[in-house]
Amino acid sequence: MRVVHILARQRAVPLHRVADVHHAGTPLEPAAVVPDWHPGACYIFRARIGVDMPTWLTALLSFTGALVTLFIGLVGWRIQLIGKRRTELAEEALLAFSQAVDSIRAIRHRAAWNAEIEEMRKAATGDASKELPEERYRLTLVRMRRERDNFLPLRKLQLLCRLHFGADAAAAFEAIADALRDIQVSAEMCIDTAAHPVVTDDDTRQRREWRAAIWAGGKDDAITPRLEAARERLEAALAPHLRADAALLPIAALWRKPQAWLAARRDAANAKSGK
């Protein structure tokens, strides 16, 4: 036995007649005393009646509860899977980027070892003692070919980082590609223009810029600061995905949009009140 509310719609029926109606042997009691019924009016009555839940309703509720539990489990599994994949991708991207920076540092090193010079001469002429024209610039290109395997995975990681972490993470890999392009072009231009005399101040400035791109450590070196800035941007973009609570980031992302919207509205209101 329990109290249920019954919503009755009657038309021009006196209140005392409805109050005399019996349901399962229990009289309905009006919830409020109303002198007369108006056409189309709704009145709420309370009745103490016993209700047996149908079998089909019990089965439907059980099936619905199972579906809800399954849905929540699938959503939780997907969130955990995405968080794990992003953590692995962040680790792989940071390691590959650091390895690429180390390779560029080795390519731009000013020192030239006798072993690599002899190897370069032997590969070019077959004679390790025969000197090549502009060896110091050619050595840079040889080092780039030697370190090429360390740069091959970067394009794939750049695309994945753009999809998972945004443009800031992908821009760091663009800095690697730009640095390699500047080094290669500068070395080739120094080789091609070695026999050309330096005539104007622009020629002197241009060749100084080429040498600054080829070798690290000079006052005009612009590649090293660019790579360090790219490393900081990449670490800032990937660090949240390496924390212990990284699996909860997809859930937190759902709150960022309304939170950003509320912050923008609050800033707008403050700016308006300040004016």
Buried (B, 14 or more C-beta within 10 A) or exposed (E): EEEEEEEBEBEEBEBEEBEEEEEEEEEBEBEEEEEEBEEEBEBEBEBBBEEEEEEEEEEEEEEEEEEEEEEEEEEEEEBEEBBEEBBEBBEBBBEBBEBBBEBBEBBBBEEBEEEEBEBBBEEEEEEBEEEBEBBBBBBBBBBBEBBEEBBEBBEEBBEBBBEBBEEBBBBBBEBBBBBBEBBBEBBBBBBEBEEEEEEEEEEEEBBEBBBBBBBBEBEEBEBBEBBEEBBEBBBEBBEBBEEEEBBEBBEEEEEEEEEEEEEEEEEEEEEEEEE
